């Protein structure tokens, strides 16, 4: 203890030796519960966390073991009385996760610990627990239940986000603003059309989710290498009964595990959705830039602090937070691919990794969808600034409009483009409005009356089918969300 006292006297603030020992792993029974993952204390909704929590996994493992005995009872191998006992004790309040952990410390095998804990509670009826199963019959089927419940949450949250976007698109259908390409002013667009593009992309994600759900919610129950030998002559019937009871899909063929292409597809879908969320929020962040100022994340001016030193700041912190988390979701796709590369009928290299890839992807995606929804619900749209930014372009954003009018009046398209290019360069060089430069062009004014020209410089005159596109996107999305 002298070293500890000596170092503290000279200013080194060390944790006490007691805490160092208790958290060293030497005595796990005395260790202090110290959350390390930000999911524990900062990110994620409880609804999503519950599915992938220790307790969520445990309760679903119990349900799979119960379904197995139910199937055996239907096939006459287990008595109804024994099944009733198993059904009663397949409760996380009876066979607790704590007791399973105690037994795992001895067995060094999580599913063997689970079956031992169940047998303890079941008494004489415990003889049939895990009958004919291998560990991954239980584990992969329980994971399929977690994925199924996760997809249900994702389906609801995506529809909510889409419908909120539909409200914005409808409201801003005719709100004219600058369209931008390469980070520069292009031609006019409407904010409603910008949002309609987001809506249809999320609608496609919904379609993908529905289409892939059966593949991603598939269990398995054909034993150690997928032959069904341990299940007997009626193995396929047993598998169908178990998975049917759980509401899961039945595979055509498996090894000891379900094919990880199923997990890759789901994690890939989550990476795809996270990209769309970041795309939306990145656009909002860009439009909130000081020099643009067209839309912004809501800011509580009464209480919220933007910066610890720059008191004027109103930072888009929720959008930035979600964009950062989206990058973590996308990063999970690489280990997901690698987890499919198992030796022969299986090895264990995927197991520890999948405890991160599936749970973290789902919880974080759920979090960023919720945050995106929160940003959009209170999104501030500055229509006056949108108008100012268009006016500040000196008419240049209407060059295409004038060019097309010249073509309609008989000028070849390449010549019309060159006339507008020269007029645009003159506008920039002289610092005059493009309308003024066009008035100085004999080629242009020979086909357009001066009184007509001003009308061609109204941004709302060059919106094409924007309104129809918005209405169509909203209609399709609402119909999809009602299904």
CORUR-V832072 format. One record per residue. N is the residue number from 1. RES is the residue in three letters. BURIAL is I if it has 9 or more other ideal C-beta (glycine too) atoms within 8 Angstrom, else O. D_FIRST is the distance of its C-alpha to the first C-alpha in Angstrom with 2 decimals. Layout:
n	res	burial	d_first
N	RES	BURIAL	D_FIRST
N	RES	BURIAL	D_FIRST
//
This chain:
n	res	burial	d_first
1	UNK	O	0.00
2	UNK	O	3.84
3	UNK	O	5.51
4	UNK	I	5.28
5	UNK	O	6.55
6	UNK	O	8.76
7	UNK	I	10.31
8	UNK	I	11.04
9	UNK	O	12.69
10	UNK	O	14.98
11	UNK	O	16.09
12	UNK	O	14.42
13	UNK	O	14.40
14	UNK	O	12.06
15	UNK	O	12.22
16	UNK	O	9.54
17	UNK	O	7.80
18	UNK	O	10.30
19	UNK	I	13.11
20	UNK	I	12.43
21	UNK	I	12.73
22	UNK	I	15.63
23	UNK	I	17.48
24	UNK	O	17.11
25	UNK	O	20.12
26	UNK	O	18.53
27	UNK	O	19.66
28	UNK	O	22.48
29	UNK	O	23.33
30	UNK	O	20.22
31	UNK	I	20.26
32	UNK	O	21.03
33	UNK	O	24.51
34	UNK	O	24.21
35	UNK	O	27.70
36	UNK	O	27.91
37	UNK	O	31.67
38	UNK	O	33.63
39	UNK	I	36.12
40	UNK	O	33.72
41	UNK	O	33.58
42	UNK	O	36.15
43	UNK	O	39.15
44	UNK	I	41.71
45	UNK	I	43.88
46	UNK	O	43.01
47	UNK	O	46.37
48	UNK	I	45.50
49	UNK	I	41.90
50	UNK	I	43.06
51	UNK	I	45.19
52	UNK	I	42.39
53	UNK	O	39.53
54	UNK	O	37.99
55	UNK	I	40.25
56	UNK	I	43.24
57	UNK	I	43.01
58	UNK	I	42.47
59	UNK	I	45.52
60	UNK	I	47.71
61	UNK	I	46.73
62	UNK	I	47.78
63	UNK	I	51.03
64	UNK	I	51.83
65	UNK	I	51.27
66	UNK	I	53.52
67	UNK	I	56.18
68	UNK	I	56.28
69	UNK	I	57.11
70	UNK	I	59.61
71	UNK	I	61.36
72	UNK	I	61.47
73	UNK	I	63.00
74	UNK	O	65.62
75	UNK	I	66.51
76	UNK	O	66.80
77	UNK	O	63.93
78	UNK	I	61.80
79	UNK	O	63.33
80	UNK	O	63.34
81	UNK	O	61.57
82	UNK	I	58.66
83	UNK	I	58.47
84	UNK	O	58.39
85	UNK	I	55.35
86	UNK	I	53.58
87	UNK	I	54.57
88	UNK	O	53.16
89	UNK	I	49.73
90	UNK	I	49.44
91	UNK	O	47.68
92	UNK	I	44.13
93	UNK	O	43.84
94	UNK	I	44.71
95	UNK	I	43.26
96	UNK	I	40.07
97	UNK	I	38.00
98	UNK	O	34.93
99	UNK	I	36.72
100	UNK	I	37.73
101	UNK	I	34.15
102	UNK	I	33.16
103	UNK	I	36.00
104	UNK	I	35.33
105	UNK	O	31.89
106	UNK	O	33.98
107	UNK	I	37.07
108	UNK	O	35.54
109	UNK	O	38.80
110	UNK	O	39.19
111	UNK	I	42.91
112	UNK	I	42.83
113	UNK	I	40.15
114	UNK	I	42.49
115	UNK	I	45.46
116	UNK	I	43.60
117	UNK	I	42.51
118	UNK	I	46.11
119	UNK	I	47.52
120	UNK	I	45.35
121	UNK	I	46.81
122	UNK	I	50.33
123	UNK	O	50.85
124	UNK	O	54.06
125	UNK	I	54.90
126	UNK	I	51.83
127	UNK	O	53.84
128	UNK	I	55.10
129	UNK	I	51.95
130	UNK	I	51.59
131	UNK	I	54.92
132	UNK	I	56.10
133	UNK	I	53.36
134	UNK	O	50.85
135	UNK	I	47.56
136	UNK	I	48.85
137	UNK	I	51.93
138	UNK	I	49.56
139	UNK	I	47.12
140	UNK	I	49.77
141	UNK	I	51.93
142	UNK	I	49.05
143	UNK	I	48.30
144	UNK	I	52.01
145	UNK	I	51.72
146	UNK	I	48.85
147	UNK	I	50.96
148	UNK	I	53.99
149	UNK	I	52.21
150	UNK	I	50.71
151	UNK	I	54.18
152	UNK	O	55.52
153	UNK	I	53.04
154	UNK	I	53.81
155	UNK	I	57.52
156	UNK	O	57.30
157	UNK	I	55.10
158	UNK	I	57.26
159	UNK	I	60.43
160	UNK	I	59.02
161	UNK	I	58.10
162	UNK	I	61.55
163	UNK	I	63.42
164	UNK	I	61.58
165	UNK	I	62.49
166	UNK	I	66.07
167	UNK	O	66.19
168	UNK	I	65.09
169	UNK	I	67.59
170	UNK	I	70.39
171	UNK	O	69.62
172	UNK	I	69.30
173	UNK	I	72.08
174	UNK	O	74.19
175	UNK	I	71.48
176	UNK	I	72.42
177	UNK	I	69.82
178	UNK	I	69.30
179	UNK	I	68.82
180	UNK	O	66.69
181	UNK	O	66.59
182	UNK	O	64.55
183	UNK	O	62.85
184	UNK	O	66.21
185	UNK	I	68.92
186	UNK	I	71.24
187	UNK	I	73.70
188	UNK	I	73.44
189	UNK	I	71.71
190	UNK	I	70.87
191	UNK	I	67.41
192	UNK	I	68.69
193	UNK	I	69.45
194	UNK	I	66.00
195	UNK	I	64.52
196	UNK	I	67.16
197	UNK	I	65.87
198	UNK	I	62.39
199	UNK	I	63.96
200	UNK	I	65.85
201	UNK	I	62.85
202	UNK	I	60.80
203	UNK	I	63.89
204	UNK	O	63.93
205	UNK	I	60.31
206	UNK	I	61.43
207	UNK	I	64.23
208	UNK	I	61.89
209	UNK	I	59.52
210	UNK	O	62.40
211	UNK	O	63.81
212	UNK	I	60.63
213	UNK	I	59.31
214	UNK	O	61.03
215	UNK	I	59.58
216	UNK	I	56.03
217	UNK	I	56.13
218	UNK	I	57.14
219	UNK	I	55.49
220	UNK	I	56.26
221	UNK	I	56.77
222	UNK	I	58.20
223	UNK	I	55.42
224	UNK	O	53.49
225	UNK	O	55.71
226	UNK	I	58.03
227	UNK	O	60.95
228	UNK	I	60.83
229	UNK	O	61.35
230	UNK	I	58.90
231	UNK	I	60.65
232	UNK	O	64.02
233	UNK	O	67.50
234	UNK	O	67.01
235	UNK	I	63.78
236	UNK	O	65.12
237	UNK	O	66.27
238	UNK	I	62.88
239	UNK	I	61.15
240	UNK	I	63.62
241	UNK	I	63.13
242	UNK	I	59.32
243	UNK	I	59.22
244	UNK	I	62.16
245	UNK	I	60.43
246	UNK	I	57.42
247	UNK	O	59.65
248	UNK	I	58.63
249	UNK	I	60.84
250	UNK	I	61.84
251	UNK	I	61.31
252	UNK	O	64.10
253	UNK	O	61.95
254	UNK	I	58.25
255	UNK	I	56.00
256	UNK	I	53.00
257	UNK	I	52.11
258	UNK	I	54.18
259	UNK	O	54.95
260	UNK	I	52.27
261	UNK	O	55.07
262	UNK	I	55.05
263	UNK	I	51.47
264	UNK	I	52.26
265	UNK	I	55.20
266	UNK	I	53.24
267	UNK	I	50.32
268	UNK	I	52.97
269	UNK	I	54.73
270	UNK	I	51.55
271	UNK	I	51.03
272	UNK	I	54.65
273	UNK	I	54.35
274	UNK	I	51.18
275	UNK	I	53.18
276	UNK	I	55.95
277	UNK	I	53.57
278	UNK	I	52.07
279	UNK	I	55.63
280	UNK	I	56.62
281	UNK	I	53.59
282	UNK	I	53.72
283	UNK	I	57.35
284	UNK	I	56.47
285	UNK	I	53.76
286	UNK	O	56.31
287	UNK	I	58.96
288	UNK	I	56.52
289	UNK	O	56.12
290	UNK	O	57.13
291	UNK	O	60.22
292	UNK	I	61.37
293	UNK	I	60.33
294	UNK	I	62.47
295	UNK	I	60.08
296	UNK	I	56.60
297	UNK	I	53.82
298	UNK	O	53.92
299	UNK	O	51.71
300	UNK	O	50.97
301	UNK	O	51.89
302	UNK	O	50.89
303	UNK	O	47.20
304	UNK	O	46.29
305	UNK	O	44.57
306	UNK	I	45.57
307	UNK	O	43.30
308	UNK	O	40.52
309	UNK	O	42.51
310	UNK	O	46.10
311	UNK	O	47.32
312	UNK	O	50.59
313	UNK	O	49.21
314	UNK	O	50.24
315	UNK	O	48.45
316	UNK	I	49.43
317	UNK	O	45.88
318	UNK	I	46.83
319	UNK	I	49.10
320	UNK	I	46.59
321	UNK	I	43.89
322	UNK	I	46.29
323	UNK	I	47.42
324	UNK	O	43.90
325	UNK	I	43.37
326	UNK	I	46.78
327	UNK	I	45.55
328	UNK	I	42.82
329	UNK	I	45.51
330	UNK	I	47.69
331	UNK	O	44.92
332	UNK	I	44.80
333	UNK	I	48.25
334	UNK	O	47.15
335	UNK	I	44.76
336	UNK	I	47.39
337	UNK	I	49.93
338	UNK	O	47.57
339	UNK	I	46.84
340	UNK	I	50.53
341	UNK	O	50.33
342	UNK	I	49.54
343	UNK	O	50.47
344	UNK	O	53.67
345	UNK	O	53.68
346	UNK	I	50.01
347	UNK	O	46.47
348	UNK	O	43.17
349	UNK	O	42.37
350	UNK	I	43.65
351	UNK	O	41.77
352	UNK	O	38.35
353	UNK	I	40.08
354	UNK	I	42.55
355	UNK	O	39.88
356	UNK	I	39.39
357	UNK	I	42.90
358	UNK	I	44.85
359	UNK	I	42.54
360	UNK	I	41.35
361	UNK	I	44.87
362	UNK	I	46.37
363	UNK	I	43.84
364	UNK	I	43.81
365	UNK	I	47.59
366	UNK	I	48.07
367	UNK	I	45.85
368	UNK	I	47.80
369	UNK	I	51.15
370	UNK	I	50.18
371	UNK	I	49.11
372	UNK	I	52.31
373	UNK	I	54.30
374	UNK	I	52.54
375	UNK	I	53.35
376	UNK	I	56.96
377	UNK	O	57.57
378	UNK	O	56.98
379	UNK	I	58.11
380	UNK	O	59.85
381	UNK	I	62.99
382	UNK	I	64.43
383	UNK	O	68.07
384	UNK	O	69.13
385	UNK	I	66.66
386	UNK	I	67.94
387	UNK	I	71.46
388	UNK	O	70.44
389	UNK	I	68.77
390	UNK	I	71.94
391	UNK	O	74.12
392	UNK	O	71.99
393	UNK	I	72.94
394	UNK	I	76.41
395	UNK	I	78.25
396	UNK	I	76.88
397	UNK	I	75.51
398	UNK	I	79.16
399	UNK	I	80.35
400	UNK	I	80.46
401	UNK	I	82.53
402	UNK	I	85.12
403	UNK	I	85.23
404	UNK	I	86.02
405	UNK	I	88.70
406	UNK	I	90.35
407	UNK	I	90.36
408	UNK	O	91.96
409	UNK	O	94.67
410	UNK	O	95.54
411	UNK	I	93.34
412	UNK	O	91.81
413	UNK	O	88.10
414	UNK	O	87.11
415	UNK	I	89.28
416	UNK	I	87.87
417	UNK	I	84.33
418	UNK	O	85.25
419	UNK	I	86.89
420	UNK	I	83.79
421	UNK	O	81.54
422	UNK	I	83.64
423	UNK	I	83.76
424	UNK	I	79.99
425	UNK	O	79.41
426	UNK	I	81.89
427	UNK	I	80.09
428	UNK	O	76.80
429	UNK	O	78.38
430	UNK	O	80.41
431	UNK	O	77.91
432	UNK	I	80.49
433	UNK	O	80.44
434	UNK	I	81.48
435	UNK	I	84.39
436	UNK	I	85.72
437	UNK	I	85.40
438	UNK	I	87.20
439	UNK	I	90.00
440	UNK	O	90.53
441	UNK	I	91.07
442	UNK	O	94.67
443	UNK	I	93.77
444	UNK	I	91.62
445	UNK	I	93.94
446	UNK	O	96.97
447	UNK	I	95.69
448	UNK	I	93.88
449	UNK	O	95.47
450	UNK	O	93.60
451	UNK	O	93.54
452	UNK	O	91.83
453	UNK	I	89.13
454	UNK	O	87.11
455	UNK	O	86.83
456	UNK	I	85.16
457	UNK	I	82.26
458	UNK	I	81.11
459	UNK	I	77.87
460	UNK	O	78.81
461	UNK	O	81.91
462	UNK	I	79.87
463	UNK	I	77.66
464	UNK	O	79.64
465	UNK	O	78.82
466	UNK	I	75.46
467	UNK	I	76.39
468	UNK	O	77.73
469	UNK	I	74.68
470	UNK	I	72.37
471	UNK	I	74.51
472	UNK	O	74.64
473	UNK	I	70.88
474	UNK	I	70.32
475	UNK	O	72.98
476	UNK	I	71.63
477	UNK	I	68.04
478	UNK	I	68.96
479	UNK	O	71.04
480	UNK	I	68.20
481	UNK	I	65.72
482	UNK	O	68.14
483	UNK	O	68.11
//
